[in-house]
Amino acid sequence: MRKLRIGTRGSRLALAQTHIVLDLLSQETPGLGAQIQVVKTTGDRLPPEKRGETDGKGAFTDEIESLLIRGRIDLAVHSMKDLSVEVGSGLVIAATPVRGDPRDALVTSGGQGLADLRKGAILGTSSMRRRAQLLNMRNDLRLVDLHGNVETRISKMHRLGLDGVVLAAAGLDRLSLGDVITRRFSTDEVVPAAGQGTLAVEIREGDEELAKIVSRINDDRTMRASRCERAFARATGGDCYVPVGAYAADDGRSLTLTGMIASPDGEHLLKRTMTATDAEGLGETLALEMLQDGGAGILVRAGT
């Protein structure tokens, strides 16, 4: 049996996620050999304070996809929300294991919930989507840019005297840091980024042997939800620098998608929910409806 070369970023979270995938593959295919190859991406080479200047999500995936296309690695493990809505030419997302917690999480220095934070409390986040929804909930908050790995951002919260930070719950859980979470926002309160909490296993198109192996760890509901959310993000032009969110729940018969489009200051926020059976069709239809119902104007104000 072939020995797989798995490409991933080198952060603790990226490696933890890669080991989740590797463990699942090993359980489903006993005797499977694998070697993890750490890849330093453009985003990783930049200091945390400069990462907001990178050109879209590809800054954290392009180098990995390039190695995959050239046959230097056999598969790649990504956080789905880091992947561009169009994967590299000749590549395919072959599996999405069962989704982690898709919600956003509040971590505060004093253990308070959002409503209990002082007036003018300072929260750190690098996400325009989180910023807009938090300001819509409490317009007195002060939001500051905060970049870096999960542990770096929590450390900066204490070092800079911030009242709190907002992070993806799944990342904290996968690093065994779930106990620091003060509050997990519902997916309606703070609509997640498309693909948040989902792992994407990417391979070369046409590698049938590997596709068969990887398919054993795929969760159909997670895959359908991912396609739905990514279709919404694609249709709205959403990425990590645009205040757009999408969350799809799959009950096995149909999907219910909640979409969110906001202005960066949170003053204008449009949220809609729709249910259908066709994953990508639902994402595209809801996006079009929201763009026609004021979403396009909101995105113009957001500078997209």
PyMOL commands that set and color helices and strands:
alter all, ss='L'
color gray80, all
select helices_A, chain A and resi 12-28+42-45+48-53+57-60+62-69+80-82+114-116+128-137+150-159+169-174+178-180+208-215+220-236+279-301
alter helices_A, ss='H'
color red, helices_A
select strands_A, chain A and resi 3-8+33-38+75-79+91-95+104-108+122-124+142-144+164-168+183-184+199-204+244-250+255-262+269-276
alter strands_A, ss='S'
color yellow, strands_A
deselect
rebuild
show_as cartoon
